[in-house]
């Protein structure tokens, strides 16, 4: 294609130069009522601010010069289709999400997305599955995601309908996008890429590859950020595969203005031409200048600057955009915010943004040796003024870089009843809005997330540093939170768990005994007349005094009756202590390792549920490990246990890693030759739980030669019909039951017996059918 052509720019100029009497909009009539702007901008510029017509085409349904310009755009960026956008990449990200998913669908994305992605979740009614990006605590920035973290999330959530990746991050890090696209496409999942800060990637081999070339389904580019177009001018790229062209166009037209700015679109047309024809040479010069500048900055006392060659690590920084200048300044005794303000006020240099540890400067097509040297000289002067004269700035905000806990979907929280309170009083409550600093526009919290003490402290610190804080209220000291008082069942009178969208389970509460937010989850203890003391994690029922014996009998005594010679036991989870209590009733047990990630669960159960926690810290055979169960199993020696009991929560939050193929394979490895694995297997009744049941069973069937499922009745769990999985290298739980040996042990039980043992493996037909299809 001939990229010397600018069909839209040329066509609009020709139209503007004609002697036309205008009786259409815009109302300034070719600049006639804007004399001051005509003098500033020129008469031709105002005449180019035209309305859609047959001559200049229509962005909503282009068939003429806009269509020609979009064909050239697609060719320049090596995509099947391209769409001009006039509302920035904010709109592009929203169009991508709305084109790829429907209401209620899950979408996989990193938590450090731009606010536009969060707003798209609200509009679409999507359920986010957030993955943790990699964190650089030295620079205090968030980088990309690893392939491993993406695969782990897809393994846990096989019903994800789309994957959204930020590539590059605001600070220039890119992920292994080629492999992420390949793995997602293998699962028939489209990949959406927010490449807002990488519009220049296609045009020099020394820059990371563009997502459109790698095969991403939809890619948003801010051509105004690094491509040379006017502010708000962006592009949406589309490759035919899972999402149709008609779907993308109809989604764009659902939201985009019908009065698109031709000045913005003409700038896109011209920027494309210059990128394609001049980009390689100009970026070669800029890359050399930037590398030289970074070497100079790294020689300045108190400053450290990220360089591509030394920063890439195949993890959260698979590749790096060298045209991002990230400078760590805290060794000067100054914060990034302070240096940002000094550069603007004292040196007349406007950098892109500041964070507590760093400043970010973006080098792009408008820069040259003079502008870059000006920045280096200013940084050198600041160093001479401050290095060694102030103590180094030590800012520990690592906790704020972790994902907040989500307890409601963004849409549900956005439309829920709200109240406005001082942000200092919001700890432990659910946010009903997004709060952020701009730039970069990445929310500190979003609707549906729990507000923590650390988040409040960090927000107040940022506000105190003079950053631009954005929230729904004009007063930055206030925040909207979910108003629990407006719910049908008040939390201080009723505990309510949503079993399905249209089904709730409630217990009248006599007293809300304790509530706290641990490092991992929200923990609440209640007292009721019928069920006694019970506790919940993130709002989900865990244990009640009335029915805990059912669960703990069935997880423990089934395997012990199959192999009464078990001596070494590993319990994953089980923080309430009930499983350990039952295991330790067997006198021949020599060793029990109990691995619980959240120590607060254990300590609170010892305080409020002594019925279940009676053996914790009371039996020398039991050793408590407060760490990640997945990691513990990975690091355990082969054949070190006779029995593994996975007493976990549902496959969300801290329990996610205990439902993966990797975890089950490691369990098989650390079990002895006659070892047994018992795992919580969800419920077959409601579709959402049955889905997790089938996923877990399919993975265990692939791992162990013997894999069975048995049932039990748990009144306070969703539907009451729940399952455990039995897996072994050697034993069949029915054929190999040793009833006589077990009876000789004299273990008294309240629920389990050897007759029930046989019967609990006799599953209803609908459950058998579901498992057979797993």
C-alpha positions in Angstrom: 0.0 0.0 0.0 1.1 3.6 -0.6 1.7 5.1 2.8 2.6 8.4 1.3 -1.1 9.0 0.9 -3.2 10.7 3.6 -6.7 10.2 2.1 -8.5 11.7 5.1 -6.2 14.7 5.7 -6.0 15.5 2.0 -9.7 15.2 1.5 -10.6 17.4 4.5 -8.0 20.1 3.4 -9.5 20.1 -0.1 -13.0 20.5 1.3 -11.9 23.2 3.7 -10.3 25.2 0.9 -13.5 25.3 -1.2 -15.7 28.4 -1.1 -18.6 26.7 0.8 -21.4 28.5 2.5 -22.2 26.4 5.5 -25.7 25.8 6.9 -24.8 22.7 8.8 -23.0 22.3 12.1 -20.6 23.2 13.8 -22.1 26.5 14.6 -18.9 28.5 14.4 -19.4 28.2 10.6 -15.8 27.5 9.5 -14.4 29.8 12.2 -16.5 32.9 11.4 -17.5 33.3 15.1 -14.2 32.4 16.6 -12.0 35.3 15.5 -9.6 34.9 18.3 -8.9 31.2 17.6 -8.7 31.9 13.9 -5.8 34.2 14.7 -4.2 31.6 17.0 -4.8 28.4 15.0 -5.1 29.7 11.5 -8.2 30.1 9.3 -7.6 26.7 7.6 -7.5 24.8 10.9 -11.0 26.1 11.8 -12.3 25.3 8.3 -11.1 21.7 8.8 -13.3 21.4 11.9 -16.2 20.0 9.8 -19.2 17.8 10.3 -19.8 14.4 8.7 -21.1 14.5 5.2 -20.9 12.5 1.9 -17.8 14.5 0.9 -15.8 13.8 4.1 -17.4 10.5 5.1 -18.8 9.3 8.4 -16.9 7.6 11.2 -19.9 5.5 12.3 -20.2 3.9 8.9 -17.2 4.9 6.8 -17.3 4.2 3.1 -15.1 7.0 1.7 -11.9 8.8 2.8 -12.2 7.6 6.4 -12.5 4.0 5.2 -9.4 4.5 3.0 -7.5 5.9 6.0 -8.5 3.0 8.3 -7.3 0.5 5.7 -3.9 2.2 5.7 -3.9 2.1 9.5 -4.6 -1.6 9.6 -1.8 -2.2 7.1 0.7 0.0 9.0 0.0 -1.9 12.3 -0.3 -5.3 10.6 -3.8 -5.9 11.7 -6.9 -7.1 9.8 -8.9 -4.0 10.7 -8.4 -0.7 12.3 -10.9 1.8 13.8 -10.2 5.5 14.5 -11.2 6.6 18.0 -11.7 10.2 19.1 -12.3 9.6 22.8 -8.9 8.3 23.6 -7.9 4.8 24.7 -10.4 5.0 27.5 -13.0 4.3 24.9 -10.9 1.7 23.2 -10.5 -0.4 26.3 -14.2 -0.2 26.9 -15.0 -1.2 23.3 -12.7 -4.2 23.6 -14.3 -5.5 26.8 -17.8 -4.9 25.6 -17.1 -6.6 22.3 -15.6 -9.7 23.9 -17.9 -10.6 26.8 -21.5 -10.5 27.9 -23.2 -9.8 31.2 -22.1 -12.3 33.9 -19.0 -13.5 32.0 -15.6 -13.8 33.6 -12.7 -11.8 32.3 -9.1 -12.3 33.4 -7.0 -9.2 33.9 -4.3 -7.7 36.0 -5.4 -5.4 38.9 -3.2 -2.5 37.7 -5.5 -1.8 34.8 -6.6 1.7 33.9 -9.9 3.0 35.3 -11.4 2.6 31.9 -11.2 -1.2 32.2 -13.0 -1.1 35.6 -15.7 1.1 34.1 -16.1 -1.4 31.3 -16.6 -4.2 33.9 -19.4 -2.1 35.4 -21.0 -1.4 32.0 -20.7 -5.0 30.9 -21.7 -6.6 34.2 -18.6 -8.8 34.0 -17.0 -10.7 36.8 -13.3 -9.9 37.1 -10.7 -12.5 37.8 -7.7 -10.5 38.9 -4.1 -11.8 38.5 -1.2 -10.4 40.5 1.3 -8.5 38.3 4.9 -8.7 39.3 6.1 -6.0 41.7 9.4 -4.2 41.7 9.7 -3.1 45.3 13.0 -1.3 44.8 11.5 1.1 42.2 8.1 0.8 43.8 6.3 0.1 40.5 4.1 -2.6 39.2 5.3 -4.5 36.1 3.7 -7.1 33.8 2.2 -10.6 34.4 3.9 -13.9 34.0 2.7 -16.7 31.7 2.7 -18.9 34.8 0.2 -16.6 36.6 -2.0 -16.5 33.6 -2.0 -20.3 33.2 -2.7 -20.7 36.9 -5.7 -18.4 36.7 -7.0 -20.1 33.5 -6.6 -23.5 35.3 -8.7 -22.2 38.2 -11.3 -20.4 36.0 -11.8 -22.5 32.8 -15.0 -20.5 32.2 -13.1 -17.2 31.5 -14.4 -15.6 28.3 -11.6 -13.1 27.7 -8.1 -12.2 28.8 -7.0 -8.5 29.1 -3.3 -7.7 29.3 -1.6 -4.3 29.8 1.3 -4.3 27.3 3.3 -2.2 28.1 2.6 -1.0 31.6 2.8 2.7 32.3 6.5 2.2 33.2 7.4 0.3 30.0 7.4 -3.4 31.1 5.9 -5.9 28.7 4.8 -9.5 29.3 5.5 -12.6 27.2 2.5 -11.7 25.1 3.2 -14.2 22.3 3.0 -17.1 24.7 -0.1 -15.7 26.6 -1.9 -15.3 23.3 -0.9 -18.8 22.2 -2.1 -20.4 25.5 -5.3 -18.4 25.5 -6.2 -19.2 21.9 -5.6 -22.9 22.6 -8.5 -22.6 25.0 -10.6 -20.6 22.5 -10.3 -17.4 24.6 -9.7 -14.1 22.9 -6.9 -11.8 24.1 -7.4 -8.0 24.5 -4.4 -5.8 24.8 -4.2 -2.3 26.3 -1.2 -1.0 24.4 -2.1 2.6 25.0 1.6 3.4 25.8 3.0 1.4 23.0 1.7 2.9 19.8 5.3 3.1 18.5 6.1 -0.6 18.9 5.5 -1.6 15.3 8.1 0.7 13.9 11.6 -0.3 15.2 13.2 -3.6 15.9 14.7 -2.3 19.1 11.3 -1.9 20.6 9.0 -4.7 21.9 6.8 -6.3 19.3 3.3 -4.9 18.8 0.3 -7.0 20.1 -1.4 -6.9 16.7 1.6 -8.6 15.0 1.6 -11.3 17.7 -2.0 -12.1 17.0 -4.0 -10.4 19.8 -7.7 -10.2 18.9 -8.2 -6.6 19.9 -5.5 -3.9 20.6 -6.0 -0.3 21.8 -3.3 2.2 20.9 -3.1 5.8 22.2 -1.7 7.3 19.0 -1.6 10.7 20.8 0.7 9.3 23.6 3.6 7.9 21.6 2.6 8.1 18.0 2.5 11.8 17.4 -1.3 12.4 17.0 -3.3 15.0 18.8 -4.6 14.4 22.3 -7.6 12.0 22.4 -6.6 10.4 19.1 -6.5 6.6 19.4 -6.8 3.5 17.4 -8.5 0.1 17.9 -6.9 -2.8 16.0 -8.8 -6.0 15.3 -7.7 -9.4 14.1 -10.4 -11.8 12.8 -10.7 -14.9 14.9 -13.0 -15.1 17.9 -14.6 -11.7 17.6 -16.4 -10.5 14.4 -15.8 -7.2 12.7 -19.6 -6.5 12.9 -19.5 -7.0 16.6 -16.7 -4.5 17.0 -18.2 -1.9 14.8 -21.6 -2.2 16.5 -20.0 -1.9 19.9 -18.1 1.2 18.9 -21.2 2.8 17.5 -23.1 2.0 20.7 -20.9 4.5 22.6 -18.8 6.7 20.2 -20.0 10.2 19.3 -21.7 10.7 16.0 -19.9 14.1 15.8 -16.3 12.9 15.6 -13.6 15.6 15.4 -12.0 15.7 12.0 -9.0 17.5 13.4 -8.3 14.5 15.6 -8.9 12.0 12.8 -6.7 13.9 10.4 -3.9 13.8 13.0 -4.3 10.0 13.1 -4.0 9.9 9.3 -0.8 12.0 9.3 0.7 10.3 12.3 0.3 6.9 10.6 2.1 8.2 7.5 5.0 9.5 9.5 5.3 6.4 11.7 5.4 4.1 8.7 7.7 6.1 6.5 10.0 7.8 9.1 9.5 5.8 12.3 12.4 3.4 12.0 15.0 6.2 11.5 13.5 8.6 14.0 13.2 5.9 16.7 16.8 4.8 16.0 18.0 8.3 16.8 15.7 8.6 19.9 16.8 5.2 21.2 20.4 6.1 21.0 19.8 9.4 22.7 17.8 7.8 25.5 20.4 5.1 26.1 23.1 7.8 26.4 20.9 9.8 28.7 20.3 6.8 31.0 24.0 6.1 31.2 24.5 9.7 32.3 21.6 9.6 34.8 23.0 6.4 36.4 26.3 8.2 37.0 24.5 11.0 38.9 24.7 10.6 42.7 21.5 9.5 44.3 19.7 8.5 41.0 19.1 5.1 39.5 17.5 4.7 36.1 16.0 1.5 34.5 17.8 0.3 31.4 16.4 -2.4 29.1 19.5 -4.6 28.9 19.7 -5.1 32.6 16.0 -4.9 33.6 14.6 -7.7 31.5 14.0 -10.8 33.5 11.6 -13.1 31.6 9.1 -12.6 34.5 7.2 -9.4 34.9 9.6 -7.7 32.5 9.8 -10.0 29.5 10.9 -7.0 27.5 11.1 -3.3 28.1 10.4 0.0 26.2 13.7 1.9 26.3 11.9 5.2 25.6 10.5 5.2 29.1 12.9 7.0 31.5 12.1 5.8 35.1 14.3 7.4 37.6 14.5 6.4 41.3 15.1 9.5 43.4 14.7 8.5 47.0 18.4 8.3 47.7 18.4 12.1 47.4 16.1 12.2 50.4 13.2 13.3 48.2 10.1 11.6 47.0 9.2 11.2 43.4 6.4 13.7 44.0 8.8 16.3 45.3 11.1 16.0 42.3 8.1 16.1 39.9 7.1 19.4 41.4 10.6 20.8 41.4 11.1 20.0 37.7 7.8 21.7 36.8 8.2 24.8 39.0 11.9 25.4 39.0 13.1 24.0 35.7 10.0 24.2 33.6 10.2 20.5 32.7 6.9 18.6 32.7 7.5 14.9 33.2 4.7 12.3 32.8 4.1 11.3 36.5 5.5 10.7 39.9 5.3 7.8 42.3 6.7 7.7 45.9 10.0 6.4 44.7 10.3 7.5 41.0 9.5 9.9 38.3 8.6 8.9 34.8 9.6 10.8 31.6 8.4 9.6 28.2 10.5 10.1 25.2 8.6 10.3 21.9 8.7 11.6 18.3 8.7 15.3 19.4 11.9 14.9 21.4 15.5 15.6 20.4 19.0 15.8 21.8 18.2 19.3 23.3 15.1 18.3 25.2 16.6 15.1 26.6 19.8 16.9 27.6 17.7 19.5 29.4 16.1 16.8 31.5 19.5 15.2 32.3 21.0 18.5 33.3 18.1 19.3 35.6 18.4 16.0 37.4 22.1 16.5 37.8 21.5 19.9 39.3 18.9 18.6 41.7 21.4 15.9 42.8 24.1 18.5 43.5 21.6 20.4 45.6 20.3 17.6 47.7 22.5 14.4 47.6 24.0 13.7 51.0 22.2 16.6 52.7 19.0 14.7 53.5 18.5 11.2 54.9 17.5 8.7 52.3 13.7 8.5 51.8 12.5 5.1 53.0 8.9 4.5 51.9 7.4 1.1 52.6 4.2 0.8 50.7 4.5 -2.8 49.5 1.2 -3.8 51.1 -0.6 -1.2 48.8 0.8 -2.9 45.7 -1.1 -6.1 46.4 -4.6 -6.8 45.1 -7.3 -5.6 47.5 -9.9 -8.3 48.3 -12.9 -8.2 46.1 -16.2 -9.3 47.7 -18.7 -7.9 45.2 -18.6 -7.5 41.4 -17.9 -3.9 40.4 -21.4 -3.6 38.9 -23.2 -4.9 41.9 -21.3 -2.5 44.2 -21.8 0.4 41.8 -25.5 0.0 41.8 -25.9 -0.9 45.5 -27.2 1.4 48.2 -24.4 3.6 49.4 -23.4 6.0 52.1 -20.7 8.6 52.3 -18.3 8.6 55.2 -14.8 10.0 56.0 -12.2 7.8 54.4 -10.5 7.4 57.8 -13.5 5.5 59.0 -13.8 3.1 56.0 -11.5 0.3 57.0 -13.1 -3.1 56.7 -16.0 -1.7 54.6 -16.7 -2.3 50.9 -15.9 0.5 48.5 -18.7 1.7 46.3 -16.5 3.8 44.0 -13.1 4.0 42.5 -10.5 6.3 44.0 -7.2 6.9 42.3 -4.4 9.4 41.6 -4.0 10.8 38.1 -1.8 10.2 36.3 -1.7 7.2 35.8 -5.4 6.7 36.5 -5.0 3.2 38.1 -7.5 2.8 40.9 -6.3 2.3 44.4 -9.6 0.6 45.1 -12.6 -0.1 42.9 -16.3 -0.8 43.6 -16.7 -4.1 45.4 -13.3 -4.2 47.1 -12.6 -4.2 50.8 -10.9 -1.0 52.1 -7.9 -1.8 54.3 -6.0 0.3 56.8 -3.0 0.2 54.5 -5.0 1.5 51.6 -6.3 4.4 53.6 -2.8 5.3 54.9 -1.4 5.2 51.4 -4.3 7.3 50.0 -3.8 10.0 52.7 0.0 9.9 52.0 -0.6 10.5 48.3 -3.0 13.3 49.0 -0.6 14.9 51.4 2.1 14.8 48.7 -0.1 17.0 46.6 -1.1 14.5 44.0 -4.3 14.8 41.9 -6.8 12.5 43.7 -9.9 11.5 41.9 -13.1 10.2 43.5 -16.8 10.6 43.1 -17.1 13.3 45.8 -15.7 16.8 45.6 -14.2 16.4 49.1 -11.2 14.0 48.8 -11.6 13.1 52.5 -14.9 11.3 51.8 -15.6 8.0 50.2 -18.7 6.1 49.1 -19.1 2.7 50.8 -21.8 0.0 50.6 -24.6 0.8 53.0 -25.4 -2.5 54.8 -28.2 -0.8 56.6 -30.2 -0.8 53.4 -30.0 -4.6 52.9 -33.1 -6.7 53.3 -31.4 -8.6 56.1 -29.3 -6.5 58.4 -25.9 -8.0 59.2 -26.1 -7.3 62.9 -29.4 -9.2 63.0 -29.0 -11.8 60.3 -26.1 -13.5 58.6 -27.0 -14.1 55.0 -25.1 -16.0 52.3 -26.1 -15.8 48.7 -26.1 -19.4 47.5 -27.3 -18.4 44.0 -28.4 -15.1 42.5 -32.0 -15.8 43.5 -31.3 -18.0 46.6 -30.2 -16.9 50.1 -29.4 -18.8 53.3 -29.9 -16.8 56.5 -29.3 -17.4 60.2 -30.7 -15.0 62.8 -27.7 -13.7 64.8 -27.8 -13.1 68.5 -24.4 -11.5 68.6 -21.7 -10.5 66.1 -18.8 -11.7 68.3 -15.7 -10.6 66.3 -14.8 -9.1 62.9 -11.4 -8.4 61.4 -9.6 -8.2 58.1 -6.5 -10.4 58.2 -3.7 -10.2 55.6 -5.7 -12.7 53.5 -9.4 -12.5 54.2 -12.3 -11.1 56.1 -13.0 -13.1 59.3 -16.3 -12.9 61.2 -17.6 -14.9 64.2 -21.3 -15.0 65.1 -23.5 -16.6 67.8 -26.9 -17.9 67.0 -29.6 -19.8 69.0 -29.9 -22.7 66.5 -26.3 -23.2 65.3 -24.3 -21.9 68.2 -21.1 -20.1 67.4 -20.1 -20.1 63.7 -17.6 -18.3 61.6 -17.3 -17.1 58.0 -14.4 -16.2 55.7 -15.2 -13.4 53.2 -18.8 -13.9 54.0 -18.9 -17.6 53.3 -19.9 -20.1 55.9 -17.1 -22.3 57.2 -18.1 -24.0 60.5 -20.9 -24.0 63.0 -20.9 -25.7 66.4 -24.1 -27.6 65.5 -23.0 -29.4 62.4 -19.2 -29.3 62.3 -19.0 -33.0 63.4 -20.5 -34.1 60.0 -17.8 -32.5 57.9 -14.9 -33.5 60.2 -16.1 -37.1 60.6 -16.4 -37.6 56.9 -13.1 -36.0 55.9 -11.2 -38.0 58.5 -12.7 -41.4 59.2 -13.2 -42.6 55.6 -9.5 -42.9 54.8 -8.7 -44.1 58.3 -11.1 -47.0 57.9 -9.5 -47.9 54.6 -6.0 -47.8 56.0 -6.0 -47.9 59.8 -2.1 -48.1 59.7 -1.8 -44.5 58.6 0.9 -42.8 60.7 2.0 -39.5 59.0 -0.7 -37.0 58.0 -0.7 -33.7 56.2 -3.6 -31.3 56.6 -3.9 -28.4 54.2 -6.1 -25.7 55.6 -8.4 -26.8 58.4 -7.7 -23.7 60.5 -10.7 -24.3 62.7 -8.9 -27.4 64.1 -11.7 -29.9 63.7 -9.9 -32.1 61.2 -6.8 -32.2 63.3 -8.9 -33.0 66.4 -10.4 -36.1 64.7 -7.1 -37.3 63.2 -5.4 -37.1 66.6 -8.0 -39.4 68.2 -6.0 -42.3 66.6 -3.3 -43.2 69.1 -1.0 -44.8 66.5 -0.7 -41.5 64.5 2.9 -40.4 64.8 3.0 -37.0 63.0 0.5 -34.4 61.8 1.6 -31.3 59.9 -1.2 -28.8 59.6 -0.5 -26.0 57.0 -2.8 -23.0 57.3 -2.0 -19.8 55.4 -3.8 -17.5 57.8 -2.7 -17.7 61.4 -5.5 -15.4 62.5 -8.1 -18.1 61.6 -6.4 -20.5 64.0 -5.9 -18.1 66.8 -9.5 -16.8 66.6 -10.9 -20.4 66.4 -8.9 -21.2 69.6 -10.6 -18.3 71.2 -14.2 -18.6 69.9 -14.5 -22.2 68.8 -12.7 -24.3 71.4 -15.0 -27.3 70.5 -13.1 -27.7 67.2 -9.7 -26.2 68.1 -9.2 -28.3 71.2 -6.1 -30.1 70.0 -4.3 -27.1 68.5 -1.1 -26.4 70.5 -2.2 -29.2 72.9 -0.7 -32.4 71.2 3.0 -32.9 70.6 2.3 -34.9 67.5 0.8 -31.8 65.8 2.9 -29.1 64.2 1.4 -25.9 62.9 2.8 -24.3 59.8 1.5 -20.8 58.9 2.4 -20.7 55.2 1.1 -21.4 51.7 -0.1 -25.0 51.4 0.7 -25.2 47.7 4.3 -24.2 48.4 4.6 -26.5 51.4 3.6 -29.5 49.2 6.0 -28.4 46.4 8.9 -28.4 48.9 8.0 -31.7 50.7 10.0 -34.8 50.1 8.7 -37.7 48.0 6.7 -40.3 50.0 6.7 -38.3 53.2 3.0 -38.7 54.1 0.4 -41.6 54.3 -2.6 -39.3 54.2 -3.2 -35.8 52.8 -6.5 -34.0 53.9 -7.2 -30.9 51.8 -9.6 -29.1 54.2 -9.8 -26.0 52.1 -12.2 -23.2 51.3 -13.8 -22.9 47.9 -11.5 -22.3 44.9 -11.4 -18.6 45.4 -9.1 -16.4 47.4 -6.4 -18.1 49.5 -7.8 -21.6 48.5 -7.3 -21.1 44.7 -4.0 -22.9 44.4 -5.4 -26.1 46.0 -7.5 -27.0 43.0 -4.9 -27.2 40.3 -3.3 -30.0 38.4 0.1 -28.9 39.6 -1.0 -29.2 43.2 -2.6 -32.7 42.8 0.6 -34.0 41.0 2.7 -32.8 44.0 0.3 -34.5 46.4 0.7 -37.7 44.5 4.5 -37.4 44.7 4.7 -36.7 48.4 2.3 -39.6 49.3 3.7 -43.0 50.2 2.9 -45.9 47.9 -0.3 -46.7 49.8 -1.1 -43.1 50.5 -4.6 -41.5 50.3 -5.7 -38.0 49.3 -9.0 -36.6 50.5 -10.1 -33.2 49.1 -13.1 -30.9 49.5 -15.0 -31.6 46.2 -17.7 -28.9 46.2 -21.4 -29.6 45.7 -23.2 -31.2 42.7 -26.5 -29.3 43.1 -26.1 -25.7 42.0 -24.6 -25.2 38.6 -21.8 -22.9 39.7 -20.6 -25.4 42.4 -21.1 -28.4 40.1 -18.8 -26.8 37.6 -16.0 -26.6 40.2 -16.8 -30.2 41.2 -16.3 -31.5 37.7 -13.1 -29.5 37.2 -11.6 -30.9 40.4 -12.6 -34.4 39.6 -11.3 -34.3 36.1 -7.9 -33.2 37.4 -7.7 -35.9 40.1 -8.8 -38.6 37.6 -5.8 -37.7 35.4 -3.4 -37.8 38.4 -4.4 -40.9 40.5 -5.1 -44.4 39.3 -8.0 -44.6 41.9 -10.3 -41.6 42.1 -13.7 -41.9 43.8 -16.3 -39.4 45.1 -18.4 -39.7 48.3 -21.2 -37.6 49.7 -22.3 -36.1 53.0 -25.1 -33.9 54.2 -24.0 -30.5 55.4 -27.0 -28.3 56.4 -25.3 -25.0 56.4 -23.5 -25.3 53.1 -25.2 -24.4 49.8 -27.9 -27.0 48.9 -26.7 -29.2 51.9 -25.5 -31.9 49.4 -21.7 -31.9 49.5 -18.9 -34.1 48.3 -15.3 -35.2 49.2 -12.9 -36.8 46.7 -11.0 -40.0 47.6 -7.8 -40.6 45.6 -5.1 -43.2 46.1 -2.3 -45.0 44.4 -3.4 -48.4 45.9 -6.6 -48.5 47.9 -10.2 -48.7 46.6 -12.3 -47.1 49.3 -15.1 -49.7 49.1 -13.2 -52.9 48.3 -10.4 -52.2 50.8 -12.3 -51.0 53.8 -11.1 -52.7 56.9 -14.2 -52.4 59.1 -13.1 -54.9 61.7 -9.8 -53.3 62.3 -11.4 -49.9 62.5 -14.0 -51.0 65.0 -11.2 -52.5 67.2 -9.8 -49.0 67.6 -12.9 -48.0 69.6 -13.3 -44.6 67.9 -16.7 -43.2 68.9 -18.2 -41.0 66.1 -21.4 -39.0 65.9 -21.9 -39.2 62.1 -19.6 -41.7 60.5 -20.0 -45.5 60.7 -18.8 -48.3 58.4 -22.3 -48.9 57.0 -22.5 -45.3 56.0 -18.9 -45.7 54.6 -20.2 -48.0 51.9 -23.4 -46.1 51.3 -21.8 -42.7 50.9 -20.0 -43.8 47.7 -23.4 -44.7 46.2 -24.1 -41.5 44.4 -27.4 -40.2 42.9 -27.7 -40.7 39.1 -27.4 -37.0 38.3 -24.1 -36.7 40.2 -22.7 -39.9 38.6 -23.6 -38.4 35.2 -21.9 -35.1 36.0 -18.8 -36.9 37.2 -18.7 -39.2 34.2 -18.6 -36.2 32.0 -15.9 -34.4 33.9 
